[in-house]
Amino acid sequence: MAGKLIVLEGTDGSGKSTQFGRLCQRMEAEGKPFRRIVFPRYQEESSALIRLYLNGAFGTHPEDVNAYAASSFYAVDRYASYVQDWGQAYREGAMILSDRYTTSNAVHQGSKVPEGERAAFFRWLYEYEYDRLGLPKPDLVCYLDMPTDCAVSLLRSRETATHTHADIHERDDSYLAQCRSCAREAAQVLGWQRIPCVDGQGQLRTVEEIHREIWAAVSRLL
């Protein structure tokens, strides 16, 4: 019997990695067995085209590589991961927690598609990865909805603190805004659970507040 696949998704700067770590810690504390996967797998050979793309080898702006080509780069990495790493465990009933997944193509690559054509792109993407490549479809996608101005501020602070350089996605503020717009549409069309990262007054919610909402959604599948 197939297992369960739970995905945390969000735009760059949404705090997704923090929430994913917190979710994994909670699963361990609750004694719930699971497998943890993170995409892209930058250290693996299957991510070579992703690294070239993000480092600007195919163009210095995200739009220089069309949504379908760039989606294929990421899909290949996921396919290799599924076949080589976690596929057997999933088919045998394991709980899989994933930091990003096919959903990231919907967010980041779908943003390159004209608004009126995004639903068709989402259908193509899901058919390509789930039907053609044979990757499992998530049982739950929690989408962290962070306003772009907050995300940009957090990204720039992180770059300063860690002395890292932004990739072609992270340094393009207008692209990040398009990603958020696309992500909100994808969440509605594809049935993701939207987790707001700010409250009704526009103030950032605490890490613990957001975690509690994610945990409530995940708990229903345990």
C-alpha positions in Angstrom: 0.0 0.0 0.0 1.3 3.4 -0.9 2.4 5.8 1.8 1.6 9.5 2.3 3.3 12.4 0.8 3.1 15.8 2.5 4.7 18.9 0.9 5.6 22.3 2.3 5.6 24.9 -0.4 6.3 28.7 -0.5 8.0 31.5 -2.4 11.6 32.3 -1.6 11.8 34.1 1.7 8.6 32.6 3.1 10.3 30.8 6.0 9.5 27.5 4.4 12.8 25.9 5.4 12.3 27.0 9.0 8.8 25.5 9.1 9.9 22.3 7.4 12.6 21.8 10.1 10.0 22.5 12.8 7.6 20.0 11.3 10.3 17.3 11.2 11.2 18.0 14.8 7.5 17.7 15.8 7.2 14.4 14.0 10.2 13.0 15.8 8.9 14.3 19.2 5.6 12.6 18.5 7.3 9.4 17.6 5.9 9.4 14.1 8.2 7.6 11.5 8.8 9.5 8.3 11.3 10.1 5.5 12.6 13.6 4.9 13.3 14.8 1.3 14.4 18.3 0.1 14.4 19.7 -3.5 16.3 20.6 -5.4 19.1 18.2 -4.5 22.0 20.6 -5.3 24.7 18.1 -4.3 23.5 15.4 -6.8 24.4 15.1 -10.5 20.7 15.1 -11.4 20.5 18.8 -10.4 23.3 19.9 -12.9 20.9 21.7 -15.2 19.2 23.4 -12.3 22.5 24.7 -11.0 23.4 26.0 -14.5 20.0 27.7 -14.8 20.1 29.3 -11.4 23.6 30.5 -11.8 22.7 32.3 -15.1 24.3 30.0 -17.6 21.2 30.1 -19.8 20.4 33.7 -19.2 20.6 36.2 -16.4 16.8 36.6 -15.9 14.4 33.8 -15.0 12.3 34.5 -18.1 15.3 33.7 -20.4 14.4 30.0 -19.9 10.7 29.2 -20.7 8.5 27.6 -18.1 8.4 24.2 -19.8 12.1 23.8 -20.3 13.0 25.0 -16.7 10.2 22.7 -15.3 12.0 19.7 -17.0 15.2 20.5 -15.2 13.6 20.2 -11.8 11.4 17.2 -12.8 14.5 15.2 -13.7 16.0 15.8 -10.3 12.8 14.6 -8.6 12.5 11.5 -10.9 16.1 10.5 -10.0 15.4 11.1 -6.3 12.2 8.9 -6.4 13.9 6.1 -8.3 17.2 6.1 -6.3 16.2 7.2 -2.8 12.6 7.2 -1.5 10.4 5.5 -4.0 10.5 2.0 -2.5 9.8 3.3 1.0 6.8 5.3 -0.3 5.4 2.3 -2.1 5.8 0.2 1.1 3.7 2.7 3.1 6.2 5.3 4.4 5.2 8.8 5.4 7.3 11.2 3.2 7.8 14.9 4.1 9.0 17.0 1.3 10.5 20.5 1.3 9.4 21.6 -2.2 8.1 19.3 -4.9 6.3 19.5 -8.3 4.5 22.3 -6.6 7.6 24.5 -6.9 7.4 24.3 -10.7 3.8 25.5 -10.4 4.9 28.5 -8.4 8.2 29.5 -10.0 7.8 28.4 -13.6 4.0 29.1 -13.8 4.8 32.7 -13.0 6.4 33.0 -16.5 3.1 32.0 -18.1 0.5 34.6 -19.0 -2.3 34.7 -16.3 -4.9 33.4 -18.7 -2.8 30.3 -19.5 -1.7 29.3 -16.0 -4.5 26.8 -15.4 -3.4 25.0 -18.6 0.2 25.0 -17.5 -0.8 23.5 -14.1 -2.6 20.7 -15.9 0.4 20.0 -18.2 2.7 20.0 -15.2 0.7 17.6 -13.1 0.2 15.3 -16.1 3.9 15.4 -17.0 5.3 14.7 -13.5 2.6 12.4 -12.1 1.2 10.6 -15.1 4.2 10.6 -17.5 7.1 10.4 -15.1 5.2 8.3 -12.5 5.9 10.5 -9.5 3.4 10.3 -6.7 0.9 13.0 -6.2 0.9 14.7 -2.7 -1.8 14.0 -0.2 -1.4 17.4 1.3 0.3 20.7 0.2 0.7 23.4 2.7 1.5 26.7 1.0 3.1 29.4 3.1 1.7 32.7 1.8 4.2 35.4 2.5 3.7 39.0 1.1 6.5 39.8 -1.4 7.8 42.8 0.5 8.3 40.8 3.7 9.9 38.0 1.7 12.3 40.3 0.0 13.3 41.9 3.3 13.9 38.5 4.8 16.0 37.4 1.8 18.2 40.4 1.8 18.8 40.1 5.6 19.7 36.4 5.1 22.1 37.2 2.3 23.9 39.9 4.5 24.0 37.6 7.5 25.4 34.5 5.6 27.5 36.4 3.0 25.7 34.5 0.2 24.8 35.6 -3.3 21.2 35.4 -4.5 20.5 33.3 -7.5 18.6 34.6 -10.6 15.2 33.9 -8.8 16.0 35.5 -5.5 17.5 38.7 -6.8 14.6 39.6 -9.1 12.0 41.4 -6.9 9.4 41.6 -9.7 9.8 37.9 -10.5 9.2 37.1 -6.8 6.0 39.2 -6.9 4.8 37.2 -9.9 5.6 34.0 -8.1 3.4 35.0 -5.2 0.6 35.9 -7.5 1.0 32.5 -9.3 1.2 30.6 -6.1 -2.0 32.0 -4.8 -3.7 31.0 -8.1 -2.2 27.5 -8.0 -3.3 27.0 -4.4 -6.9 27.7 -5.4 -6.8 25.7 -8.6 -4.9 22.7 -7.3 -6.4 22.5 -3.8 -3.4 23.4 -1.7 -3.9 24.5 1.9 -3.0 28.2 2.2 -1.2 29.1 5.4 -1.0 32.9 5.8 2.3 34.2 7.2 0.9 37.6 8.3 -2.1 38.3 10.4 -5.1 40.5 9.6 -3.2 43.6 10.5 -0.3 42.7 8.2 2.1 41.7 11.0 4.3 38.7 10.6 2.9 35.7 12.5 5.3 33.9 14.8 7.1 30.7 13.8 5.1 28.8 16.4 1.7 30.2 15.2 2.4 29.1 11.7 3.7 25.7 12.8 0.5 25.0 14.8 -1.6 25.6 11.7 0.6 23.3 9.6 0.6 20.7 12.3 -3.2 20.8 12.5 -3.4 20.0 8.8 -0.7 17.3 8.9 -2.2 15.6 11.9 -5.3 14.7 9.9 -3.2 12.4 7.8 -1.3 10.7 10.6 
